[in-house]
Amino acid sequence: MNEVKNQYINREISWLHFNARVLQEAEDTTVPLIERLRFLGIFSNNLDEFFKVRYATVKRIALSGKTGKSVLGGARAKDLMEDITQIVINQQTESLRILSDIEKELEAENIFIIKEDEVTVQQNDFIKNYFYEKVSPALVTIMLSDLDEIPNLKDSAGYLAVKMTMKQEKQNDGVKGIFKSKSKEIRYAMVEIPKTIERFVVLPNQGDKQYIIILDDLIRYCMDGIFNIFNYESLSAHMIKITRDAELDIDSDLSKSFIEKISSSVKGRRISEPVRFVYDKEIEKDTLKFLKDKMGIDDTDSVIPGGRYHNRRDYMGFPSLGRADLMYKKFPPLPVKGLTHDGSLFEAIAKKDYLQYAPYNTFSNVIKLLREAAIDPKVKTIKITVYRLAKNSQVASSLINAVKNGKEVTVQIELQARFDEEANIEYAEQLQSEGVKLIFGVQGLKVHSKICVIERLEGDKLKRYGFISTGNFNEDTAKIYTDYTLFTAHQPIMKELNKVFDFFQTNYKINKYKHLIVSPHYTKKVFTKLIDKEIENAKAGKEAYIKIKMNSFTSYKMVDKLYEASRSGVKVQLIIRGTCCLIPGVPGMSENIEAISVVDRFLEHTRLFIFANNGDPKFYISSADWMTRNLDFRVEVGCPIYDKDLKSELMDTFDICWRDNVKARIFSERHDNAYRKVKNIKERSQFETYEYYLKKQIVKA
C-alpha cells in the first residue's frame, strides 16, 4: 500500500480542480458565446463560496496552531493555504485571458463591451441620464482620508477604491513676492457598486452594433458627478473586494428561539473575519498599501491580484441581447409518461411507481401532486422536508393552500442551509403564520433529506403516498440541476419515510429500516455491507461491479472501502461531478476503478448507486454524497428502486453518462482534467439523455 499522502487527493485542491473544469467550459469554443460568459460567472461565484467556507475553515485550523493533517488528507493547514492561493492566482489569470478572448469573439458578432474612455458622443446623454436617475441615488461613497479606520465592508461586494490628487496650492512664505509650493495632497475614497442595479447596462444600438457598458465603468465615466465638490487634479478608481468567513457561530442562549439564533449568526457574517482580499493589479502601490493598512489585511489572508473587474459572478446574468444563436438551444422539459395533467396523480401512483428526471422531465409533477393533495377531501396530512426553496416557491404556496383547506401540514425546514438561511427564515415565518407546523431539525444534525409523505383516507384505511428526491424541491434549480424524484405508494417504504419524520420530533429514538438507507445511523454501514457483498462475489468468481454517480466523494473511509473492492477485482465506475479524494487507476490500489466528471450545460446533481449483486442489480437513489458530513452529521435518505422498468431507466441513464466522450474529464494521478478521448462517434451525455427521453415519448405515445 502506498503512503497515506499518496492515497488521497486533498479535498480543497480537488474542489479547485472541479472549478477548473467549469473554467474549461468558458474556454470551450463549441459552447455558445454568451453561455461561455455565464460559465465565467459560475466559476467566479464558486470561488467566492469556496473562500467563504472551505478556505475559511483551513484558516481557522491554521490559526488554532494545529496542523489539521488528520482532516486535510495529510496536508498541513498553513501549507495548504499557500497552495490554494497560488492555484487561485493562476486560475484567475487564466480566467482573465479567457474573458479577453470572449470579448474579441463578441466583437466579431457586433457586440461591444465598452470602457469609460470609449464612450461616444451619441452614448454620452444616455449614460449621464442613466447615472443621475438610477445609479447616483443608490451610491454609497466613503471618504477614507477623513476616517481613522475603514467602515465594515460588505462581504463580496464590489468597491471602487478612488485616489484623488488635489490641485497644488501656492503658499506665501512671508517674503514679499515669494511663494512656496505645497506638496500635493492625496485623498482616498471608496464607492460601493450597488447590487440593486444590473451590472451590465445595455446601451442603444448603433446600426447593427450592440453596446454594453459595465456598471463599474459607467460609474467611472460619471466620477466627476460624485466628487465635483473637490478641487482635484487627477482621479483614478480601481476595484477591490473582500470575502469573509461564512461559518455560522450559533450561541447557546437558551432564552432565544432557534430562528433568533440562526438570524443573529447570519447577521454576524457581516463582521466576520476577512479571508480573501482581491484587488485590481493595476492599482497604484501607495493606494494598495493605504487600503491594506487601514483594513488590517496581513499575510494570513489570501491576497490576490486580479483584473479590472471583480464579482465576475455577475456574468451569470449577462443579457441575452435577443441573440438566441449565441445561447444553448432550449430543451423543453418532457412529461413523465403516465403522469398527465388531466388525470389524478394519486390514481396513477397507486398503480405503479414513477421516476421523474429533471430537467429532462418537467418538475411540475411535484407541484401538481401537492396542489391535488391540498384540495383532495381524502387527504388528511402532508409532511415534507425543505432545504432550499425557489424565490417565489409554488411548493410553499401549495402547502399554505393545503392548510387553508383544513389539512394538517408539517414542514421540516433546515434553517442552516448554507447561504439560504435568510430566505428559509422568511419562509419559516410565512408558513408558521399561515398555520403550518414547523420542525427545526435535530440538534447537531442538518436535515438534508428530500422527502414527502401524504396521508390519504381511503375507505376506513389510511394510505400513504409521497416522493423521494436526490435534489431540492425548487422550481428554479430544477431547470438546470439534474435530479431523480421517485413518486411511490409503496406502503412499506412510505411507512419508513413516516418514521424519519417521527425521528425529527423524537430524535432520542433511533428507528430501524428494512428498505430506506438513512443517515446518520445507517448510510455508511449499509453501503459498506453492499460493497462487502460485491467483494465476496468477486472473490467467488461471480459478477461483481459498482456504479456510482455523486456530486462529491470525500469520505476517506468509503474511499478505502472502494480501494479494497478494487484489489478484490470488483469493477468500479464513478461519475463524480465535483470533489473526489479517490485516485483511480493506481496499480495495487485502485486499478479496477475508473472515474470521470461531466461538466456541461446542466449541473449534474443526481446521486445514484448500483450494485451488481450477482446478476440481480440493486439500485438506490439518495440525497447523500459520500462525504463525512452527509454520512455522519446530516439526516439523509436513500431509497431502493424496485420497479423493473425504472431500474432499466436508471441503468440506461447512468450508461449514457458513462459513455460521454465530449464533456467527460478523467480523474487520474495527474489531476489535469484531461478530456476523455473522442471516438469516431461523439457522445455528449446530456444531449443524449434528452434524446433518450424524447424517444420514450414517441415509442410509448
Helices and strands as residue ranges (DSSP letters): H 4-7, H 11-27, H 33-50, I 51-55, H 56-63, H 77-108, E 111-114, G 116-118, H 121-130, I 131-135, G 136-138, E 140-143, G 144-146, E 159-166, E 170-172, E 179-181, E 186-192, E 200-206, E 209-214, H 215-221, H 224-227, E 232-244, H 258-268, G 269-271, E 274-280, H 285-295, E 302-306, G 312-317, G 324-326, H 345-351, E 354-358, H 364-375, E 379-386, H 394-404, E 408-413, H 421-433, E 437-439, E 446-447, E 451-458, E 461-469, G 477-479, E 481-488, H 491-505, E 517-518, H 523-539, E 545-550, H 556-567, E 571-576, E 593-598, E 603-604, E 608-611, E 618-622, H 628-632, E 634-635, E 637-640, H 644-658, E 664-666, H 685-700
